[in-house]
Amino acid sequence: MSPTADQPPVVVDAVPDWRAQGLALAADVLAVVGPTARYVEHIGSTAIPGMAAKQVFDLQAGVLDLAAAEAAFDAPLARLGFRRSPFESDHVPAGIDDDPGRWAKRLWSRRDHPDPVRHPDVNLHVRLVGSPNERLALLFRDWFRAHPEAVPSYARFKQVLAGTVADTGTYADVKDPVVDLVIAVAEPWAAATGWAPRGVTAAGA
């Protein structure tokens, strides 16, 4: 769930330099949260060439202990304008009979910085290395990067949805089952290609 769930969703056409911006943001965050974070990567729609998106960069940090990350990240991230969100779990995909605790995370967000060009809006999702939600975020991004022919349809879906619902919370609730369908298609691709999550530094995202 978004920390701005009560605000109207605004989805815009892809911007060519989003990926470069995301890499730079990931490097900035990694510089202040390492070595607690094993990596920080640019994820989400702004990390997918040609994908329409809300103008918020999503980053993922992989850690070995969420409680330790919570204690270690608050102060340095606050200096970058981030605040920790109360949302501490991810959507469990439909059809998966799994302990919701395995989908735990921590979330820090930055909104409305006085210098938005240098410090744009960001969500930092902190997830356990090896967890299913860590894997899902990377698989979603990498499947779309490997299948650019699927990008226009998903982008159009998001744009139509954003123009239909009143708030970002409803937008996310409707979008989650569609993400589940994408992952259902992506899993056979991952198995066939040998894809696996990469615990790498931001430079490799």
C-alpha positions as CSV (number, residue, x, y, z in Angstrom):
1,M,0.0,0.0,0.0
2,S,1.2,3.5,-0.8
3,P,2.0,6.1,1.9
4,T,-0.2,8.4,-0.2
5,A,-3.1,6.0,-0.6
6,D,-5.8,8.7,-0.3
7,Q,-4.4,10.8,-3.2
8,P,-5.5,10.6,-6.8
9,P,-3.2,8.4,-8.9
10,V,-1.4,10.2,-11.8
11,V,0.2,7.9,-14.4
12,V,2.3,9.6,-17.1
13,D,4.1,8.4,-20.2
14,A,7.6,7.0,-19.8
15,V,10.5,9.4,-19.6
16,P,13.7,8.1,-21.3
17,D,16.1,9.0,-18.5
18,W,14.1,7.4,-15.7
19,R,16.3,4.4,-15.7
20,A,19.5,6.5,-15.4
21,Q,17.9,8.5,-12.6
22,G,16.9,5.4,-10.8
23,L,20.4,4.0,-10.9
24,A,21.7,7.3,-9.5
25,L,19.1,7.3,-6.7
26,A,19.9,3.6,-5.8
27,A,23.6,4.5,-5.6
28,D,22.8,7.5,-3.3
29,V,20.8,5.3,-1.0
30,L,23.3,2.5,-0.9
31,A,26.0,4.9,0.0
32,V,24.1,5.8,3.3
33,V,22.6,2.4,4.2
34,G,25.5,0.0,3.4
35,P,26.7,-2.4,4.6
36,T,23.4,-3.3,6.3
37,A,21.9,-3.4,2.8
38,R,23.4,-6.1,0.6
39,Y,22.3,-4.2,-2.5
40,V,19.9,-1.4,-3.6
41,E,18.3,-1.7,-7.0
42,H,15.9,0.3,-9.1
43,I,12.6,-1.6,-9.5
44,G,9.0,-0.9,-10.6
45,S,7.6,0.7,-13.7
46,T,10.2,3.5,-13.9
47,A,12.9,0.8,-14.2
48,I,11.2,-0.6,-17.4
49,P,11.9,1.1,-20.7
50,G,8.7,2.6,-22.2
51,M,6.5,1.9,-19.2
52,A,4.0,4.5,-18.1
53,A,4.2,5.2,-14.4
54,K,3.5,7.4,-11.5
55,Q,6.3,9.8,-11.1
56,V,7.7,8.0,-8.1
57,F,10.9,5.9,-8.2
58,D,10.7,2.5,-6.5
59,L,13.9,1.1,-5.1
60,Q,14.5,-2.2,-3.3
61,A,17.1,-2.9,-0.7
62,G,17.9,-6.5,0.2
63,V,18.8,-7.1,3.8
64,L,19.3,-10.1,6.1
65,D,17.3,-8.7,9.1
66,L,14.4,-6.3,8.9
67,A,14.6,-5.2,12.5
68,A,18.3,-4.4,12.2
69,A,17.6,-2.5,9.0
70,E,14.8,-0.5,10.7
71,A,17.2,0.6,13.4
72,A,20.1,1.3,11.0
73,F,18.2,3.1,8.2
74,D,16.1,5.7,10.0
75,A,18.7,8.3,10.7
76,P,20.7,8.2,7.5
77,L,17.5,8.1,5.3
78,A,16.0,11.0,7.3
79,R,19.0,13.1,6.2
80,L,18.0,12.3,2.6
81,G,14.4,13.3,3.3
82,F,12.9,9.9,3.8
83,R,10.3,8.9,6.4
84,R,9.4,5.4,7.5
85,S,5.9,4.2,6.5
86,P,3.7,2.2,8.8
87,F,3.1,-0.3,6.0
88,E,5.1,-3.4,6.8
89,S,3.8,-6.2,4.5
90,D,3.2,-6.8,0.8
91,H,0.3,-8.2,-1.1
92,V,0.4,-12.0,-1.2
93,P,-0.4,-13.1,-4.8
94,A,-3.8,-14.8,-5.3
95,G,-3.6,-18.6,-5.2
96,I,-0.5,-18.7,-3.1
97,D,-1.1,-20.4,0.3
98,D,1.7,-18.8,2.2
99,D,2.4,-17.3,5.6
100,P,1.9,-13.5,5.2
101,G,4.9,-13.1,7.5
102,R,7.1,-14.2,4.7
103,W,6.0,-11.1,2.8
104,A,7.1,-8.7,5.4
105,K,9.0,-5.6,4.5
106,R,9.9,-2.1,5.7
107,L,9.1,1.0,3.6
108,W,10.6,4.4,3.6
109,S,9.2,7.2,1.3
110,R,10.3,10.6,0.2
111,R,7.7,13.1,-1.0
112,D,7.7,16.8,-1.9
113,H,11.3,17.6,-1.3
114,P,12.2,21.3,-1.6
115,D,14.6,20.3,-4.5
116,P,12.5,17.8,-6.5
117,V,14.9,17.8,-9.5
118,R,17.8,16.5,-7.4
119,H,15.6,14.7,-4.8
120,P,12.5,13.3,-6.6
121,D,9.8,11.2,-4.9
122,V,11.0,7.8,-3.9
123,N,9.7,4.6,-2.3
124,L,12.4,2.5,-0.7
125,H,11.1,-1.1,-0.2
126,V,13.4,-3.0,2.2
127,R,12.9,-6.8,1.9
128,L,14.7,-9.9,3.1
129,V,17.2,-11.4,0.8
130,G,15.7,-14.7,-0.4
131,S,12.1,-13.7,0.4
132,P,9.3,-14.2,-2.1
133,N,8.4,-10.5,-2.2
134,E,12.1,-9.6,-2.9
135,R,12.0,-12.1,-5.8
136,L,8.7,-10.9,-7.2
137,A,9.8,-7.3,-7.5
138,L,12.9,-8.3,-9.5
139,L,11.1,-10.8,-11.6
140,F,8.4,-8.4,-12.5
141,R,11.0,-5.8,-13.7
142,D,13.2,-8.3,-15.5
143,W,10.3,-10.1,-17.3
144,F,9.0,-6.8,-18.8
145,R,12.6,-5.8,-19.8
146,A,12.9,-9.1,-21.6
147,H,9.4,-8.7,-23.2
148,P,9.1,-5.1,-24.5
149,E,6.1,-6.2,-26.6
150,A,4.1,-6.5,-23.4
151,V,4.9,-3.0,-22.1
152,P,2.3,-1.0,-24.1
153,S,-0.7,-3.1,-23.0
154,Y,0.3,-2.9,-19.3
155,A,1.1,0.8,-19.6
156,R,-2.3,1.5,-21.2
157,F,-4.1,-0.6,-18.5
158,K,-2.5,1.6,-15.8
159,Q,-3.3,4.8,-17.5
160,V,-7.0,3.9,-17.9
161,L,-7.2,2.6,-14.4
162,A,-5.6,5.8,-13.0
163,G,-8.3,7.8,-14.9
164,T,-11.1,5.7,-13.4
165,V,-10.4,5.4,-9.7
166,A,-10.4,8.1,-7.1
167,D,-7.4,7.3,-5.0
168,T,-4.0,5.6,-5.1
169,G,-5.2,2.9,-2.6
170,T,-7.9,1.7,-4.9
171,Y,-5.5,1.9,-7.8
172,A,-3.1,-0.4,-6.0
173,D,-5.9,-2.8,-5.0
174,V,-7.1,-3.2,-8.6
175,K,-3.6,-3.4,-10.0
176,D,-2.4,-6.1,-7.6
177,P,-4.3,-9.0,-9.3
178,V,-3.0,-7.9,-12.7
179,V,0.5,-8.1,-11.3
180,D,-0.3,-11.6,-10.1
181,L,-1.2,-12.5,-13.7
182,V,2.1,-11.1,-15.0
183,I,4.0,-13.1,-12.5
184,A,2.1,-16.3,-13.4
185,V,3.4,-15.8,-17.0
186,A,6.9,-14.7,-15.8
187,E,7.5,-17.8,-13.7
188,P,7.7,-20.3,-16.6
189,W,10.0,-17.8,-18.3
190,A,12.2,-17.7,-15.2
191,A,12.4,-21.5,-15.1
192,A,13.1,-21.8,-18.8
193,T,15.9,-19.2,-18.8
194,G,17.4,-19.9,-15.4
195,W,16.6,-16.4,-14.2
196,A,17.3,-15.8,-10.5
197,P,17.3,-12.7,-8.3
198,R,20.6,-10.9,-8.3
199,G,22.0,-9.6,-5.1
200,V,24.1,-6.9,-6.7
201,T,25.0,-3.3,-6.1
202,A,23.1,-0.5,-7.6
203,A,25.6,-0.2,-10.5
204,G,24.3,-3.6,-11.8
205,A,20.6,-2.8,-11.7
